[in-house]
Each structure stands twice: as structure tokens, then as C-alpha cells.
């Protein structure tokens, strides 16, 4: 039976990160209370500190530049793979048929 990945709303993530930032708050306790893994909550906090998450309400969590960067990296991987395939094909067809 395949496992399904849970998804969380942007508002839920924002509130969870706000809870962690309160004085005396512990990630382990907050994660347990929210029913999520500690690693997930720590990743959200890290993303917020790195500027990947936009913590303002009514905004998507990923900034436009982070989304654009991810898209460009995906396109670069695709183009690099295509280039490598073409190089191999060129080497295959350039051989002498002896």
C-alpha cells in the first residue's frame, strides 16, 4: 500500500514557525503537539531563516526568486541531459563502419 504525502497549508506553516520563535519554545514539543515530524518543522524554520519562505500573510511561502531559481535549475538539468545524449549519439554515428 503506497504512502501518501501529507500537505500543509501556507498558513499552517507560518503559524508553526511563529510558535517555534516564541521564547522558551522547543521544536520537539511543538512538532509533537502539531502532529508533524521534528525534521519537517526544523526545515520550515530553516527555510524561513534563509529567506525562502515569505512570512507575510496572504503571500505564497516561496519567494518569486526562489521559484524562478528552481525552475531554471530544472531546465538546466534537462538541457544538460539532452546535450549528453546528443554527444553519445554523435560518437556512435561518427565511427568508421569497418
Secondary structure, DSSP 8 states (H G I E B T S, - for coil): ---------HHHHHHHHHHHHSTT--HHHHHHHHTS-HHHHHHHHHHHHHT-B--STTS-SB-HHHHHHHHHHHHHHHHHHHHHHHHHHHHHHHS---
